[in-house]
Amino acid sequence: MEQLRRIIASNISSLRLNAGLTQQELANKLNYTDKAVSKWERGESVPDISVLAAVASIFGVTVDYLINDHRNEKETAPDAQASRSAQIVRSEGESSEQSTIAKFSSIFGFKSTGKFTITLMAAVAVWLVAVIVFVILKTFIPDYGKSWLCFVFAIPATSITLLIFNILWGSTKNSFALMAVCIWTIIGSVFTFFIEFQPWILFLIAIPAQLIIILWQMLHNRKKDV
């Protein structure tokens, strides 16, 4: 029993390391704690048969592989097995990432994950431009005290970008929400730029604009119901 415990410990540890997983990551996949995995790899305890089957499935091996000693085999065999298990773990991670993107694209009304990804990239590009402008201002006009406004104006710019892509590929419901966000962020940014003048009157523009958006949405929903 002691020898079997050492063999299983060695095999689990070897497969995990070759797959590039931490003990915590393996534990998460098995719904166990990292302490339990640590005990298995130190040979202090042996996982039951159902857990061994789950471990074998994760690394693309058989339970028989886990309970047999492979130290006397050719090195190429374990290496191939480890490579296969690493590939399986990587593909699981990629499919998990893809499913996450698909979930968010569905929430925001995009039928294609590719189009949703392009939309996110465009939004991030706005902030990249803001950072570049900020660095240029800080480098060549260090005395200019409003360089930080680059990031303030990046907010409405991001809203407008998202609105454009949403009109092209997303849902109409989100377009109305983004229109409202665009109005309030644009006025908020202009107010921040001229804050020393306290131009509170600017927000009076946003109120009727917001009402127009609400009425437009109500009209759109009524047409949909007819």
C-alpha positions as CSV (number, residue, x, y, z in Angstrom):
1,M,0.0,0.0,0.0
2,E,2.9,2.4,0.8
3,Q,4.5,1.7,-2.5
4,L,1.2,2.3,-4.4
5,R,0.8,5.6,-2.5
6,R,4.2,6.8,-3.6
7,I,3.6,5.8,-7.2
8,I,0.2,7.7,-7.3
9,A,1.8,10.7,-5.6
10,S,4.7,10.7,-8.1
11,N,2.4,10.3,-11.1
12,I,0.0,13.1,-10.1
13,S,2.8,15.5,-9.3
14,S,4.6,14.7,-12.6
15,L,1.5,15.1,-14.7
16,R,0.5,18.3,-12.9
17,L,3.9,20.0,-13.3
18,N,4.2,19.0,-17.0
19,A,0.7,20.4,-17.6
20,G,1.8,23.7,-16.1
21,L,-0.8,23.6,-13.3
22,T,-0.5,24.7,-9.7
23,Q,-1.9,22.6,-6.9
24,Q,-4.6,25.2,-6.4
25,E,-5.6,25.0,-10.1
26,L,-5.8,21.3,-10.1
27,A,-7.8,21.4,-6.8
28,N,-10.2,23.8,-8.4
29,K,-10.8,21.4,-11.3
30,L,-11.5,18.6,-8.9
31,N,-13.5,20.7,-6.4
32,Y,-11.0,19.9,-3.7
33,T,-8.6,22.0,-1.7
34,D,-5.0,22.6,-2.5
35,K,-4.1,21.0,0.8
36,A,-5.7,17.7,-0.4
37,V,-3.7,17.8,-3.6
38,S,-0.6,18.5,-1.6
39,K,-1.2,15.5,0.6
40,W,-1.7,13.2,-2.4
41,E,1.5,14.4,-4.0
42,R,3.4,13.9,-0.7
43,G,2.0,10.4,-0.4
44,E,0.3,11.2,2.9
45,S,-3.1,10.1,1.5
46,V,-4.6,8.4,-1.6
47,P,-7.5,9.9,-3.5
48,D,-10.5,7.5,-3.9
49,I,-11.2,5.8,-7.2
50,S,-13.7,8.5,-8.4
51,V,-11.1,11.2,-7.8
52,L,-8.4,9.2,-9.6
53,A,-10.8,8.8,-12.6
54,A,-11.3,12.6,-12.6
55,V,-7.5,13.2,-12.4
56,A,-7.0,10.8,-15.3
57,S,-9.6,12.6,-17.3
58,I,-8.1,16.0,-16.7
59,F,-4.6,14.8,-17.9
60,G,-5.8,12.5,-20.7
61,V,-4.5,9.3,-19.1
62,T,-6.1,6.2,-17.7
63,V,-6.5,5.3,-14.0
64,D,-4.2,2.3,-14.8
65,Y,-1.5,4.9,-15.8
66,L,-1.8,6.6,-12.4
67,I,-1.4,3.5,-10.3
68,N,1.6,2.1,-12.2
69,D,5.3,3.0,-11.9
70,H,6.7,4.6,-15.0
71,R,10.3,5.3,-13.8
72,N,11.8,2.3,-15.6
73,E,10.0,3.1,-18.9
74,K,11.6,5.0,-21.8
75,E,11.6,8.7,-21.2
76,T,9.8,9.4,-24.4
77,A,6.6,7.6,-23.3
78,P,6.0,9.8,-20.2
79,D,7.0,12.9,-22.1
80,A,4.5,12.1,-24.8
81,Q,1.8,11.5,-22.2
82,A,2.7,14.7,-20.4
83,S,2.6,16.6,-23.6
84,R,-0.8,15.2,-24.3
85,S,-2.1,16.1,-20.9
86,A,-0.7,19.6,-21.2
87,Q,-2.5,20.0,-24.5
88,I,-5.8,18.8,-23.0
89,V,-5.5,21.3,-20.1
90,R,-4.6,24.2,-22.5
91,S,-7.6,23.3,-24.8
92,E,-9.9,23.2,-21.7
93,G,-8.6,26.7,-20.7
94,E,-9.2,28.0,-24.2
95,S,-12.7,26.7,-24.4
96,S,-13.4,28.2,-21.0
97,E,-12.3,31.6,-22.2
98,Q,-14.3,31.3,-25.4
99,S,-17.4,30.3,-23.4
100,T,-16.9,33.4,-21.2
101,I,-16.7,35.7,-24.2
102,A,-19.7,34.0,-25.8
103,K,-21.7,34.5,-22.6
104,F,-20.9,38.3,-22.4
105,S,-21.5,38.8,-26.1
106,S,-25.0,37.2,-25.7
107,I,-25.7,39.4,-22.7
108,F,-24.9,42.5,-24.7
109,G,-26.9,41.3,-27.7
110,F,-24.1,40.4,-30.1
111,K,-24.7,37.4,-32.2
112,S,-21.0,36.9,-33.0
113,T,-18.2,36.6,-30.4
114,G,-15.8,37.9,-33.0
115,K,-17.8,41.1,-33.5
116,F,-18.1,41.5,-29.7
117,T,-14.3,41.0,-29.4
118,I,-13.7,43.7,-32.1
119,T,-16.0,46.1,-30.2
120,L,-14.0,45.5,-27.0
121,M,-10.7,46.0,-28.8
122,A,-12.0,49.4,-30.2
123,A,-13.0,50.5,-26.7
124,V,-9.6,49.6,-25.4
125,A,-7.9,51.4,-28.3
126,V,-9.6,54.6,-27.1
127,W,-7.9,54.3,-23.8
128,L,-4.6,53.5,-25.5
129,V,-4.9,56.8,-27.5
130,A,-5.7,58.6,-24.2
131,V,-2.5,57.2,-22.6
132,I,-0.4,58.2,-25.6
133,V,-1.8,61.8,-25.6
134,F,-1.2,62.0,-21.8
135,V,2.4,60.8,-22.1
136,I,3.0,63.3,-25.0
137,L,1.6,66.2,-23.0
138,K,3.6,65.2,-19.9
139,T,6.8,64.9,-21.9
140,F,6.6,68.0,-24.1
141,I,4.3,70.3,-22.0
142,P,5.0,69.3,-18.4
143,D,3.6,72.5,-17.0
144,Y,0.1,71.9,-18.5
145,G,-2.0,71.1,-15.5
146,K,-4.9,69.4,-17.3
147,S,-3.1,66.4,-18.9
148,W,-5.4,64.1,-16.8
149,L,-8.4,65.3,-18.8
150,C,-7.2,62.9,-21.5
151,F,-8.7,60.2,-19.4
152,V,-11.9,62.2,-18.6
153,F,-12.6,62.6,-22.3
154,A,-11.8,59.0,-23.0
155,I,-15.0,58.1,-21.1
156,P,-17.4,59.7,-23.6
157,A,-15.2,58.6,-26.5
158,T,-15.5,55.0,-25.3
159,S,-19.3,55.4,-24.9
160,I,-19.5,56.8,-28.5
161,T,-17.3,53.9,-29.8
162,L,-19.5,51.3,-28.1
163,L,-22.6,53.0,-29.4
164,I,-21.4,52.9,-33.0
165,F,-20.4,49.3,-32.8
166,N,-23.6,48.4,-31.0
167,I,-25.7,50.0,-33.7
168,L,-23.8,48.0,-36.3
169,W,-23.9,44.6,-34.5
170,G,-25.6,44.8,-31.2
171,S,-29.2,45.1,-29.8
172,T,-31.4,48.2,-30.1
173,K,-32.1,48.1,-26.4
174,N,-28.4,48.6,-25.6
175,S,-28.3,51.5,-28.1
176,F,-30.8,53.5,-26.1
177,A,-28.8,53.0,-22.9
178,L,-25.6,53.9,-24.6
179,M,-27.1,57.1,-26.1
180,A,-28.0,58.2,-22.6
181,V,-24.5,57.3,-21.3
182,C,-23.0,59.3,-24.2
183,I,-25.0,62.4,-23.4
184,W,-24.2,62.5,-19.7
185,T,-20.5,61.6,-20.1
186,I,-20.0,64.3,-22.8
187,I,-21.7,67.0,-20.7
188,G,-19.8,65.7,-17.6
189,S,-16.5,65.9,-19.5
190,V,-17.1,69.4,-20.8
191,F,-18.2,70.5,-17.3
192,T,-15.0,69.1,-15.9
193,F,-12.9,70.9,-18.5
194,F,-14.5,74.3,-17.7
195,I,-15.0,73.5,-14.0
196,E,-13.6,76.8,-12.8
197,F,-16.5,78.6,-14.4
198,Q,-19.0,76.2,-12.7
199,P,-21.1,75.7,-15.9
200,W,-24.0,73.8,-14.2
201,I,-26.3,75.0,-16.8
202,L,-24.8,72.4,-19.2
203,F,-26.7,69.7,-17.4
204,L,-30.0,71.4,-18.4
205,I,-29.2,70.2,-21.9
206,A,-29.0,66.6,-20.8
207,I,-32.5,66.5,-19.2
208,P,-34.5,67.1,-22.4
209,A,-32.1,64.9,-24.4
210,Q,-32.6,62.1,-21.9
211,L,-36.4,62.6,-22.1
212,I,-36.2,62.3,-25.9
213,I,-34.3,59.0,-25.6
214,I,-36.9,57.6,-23.2
215,L,-39.8,58.6,-25.4
216,W,-38.0,57.3,-28.5
217,Q,-37.4,54.0,-26.7
218,M,-41.1,53.8,-25.7
219,L,-42.2,54.5,-29.3
220,H,-39.8,51.8,-30.5
221,N,-41.1,49.3,-28.0
222,R,-44.8,50.1,-29.0
223,K,-44.0,49.5,-32.7
224,K,-42.4,46.2,-31.8
225,D,-45.6,45.1,-29.9
226,V,-47.9,46.1,-32.8
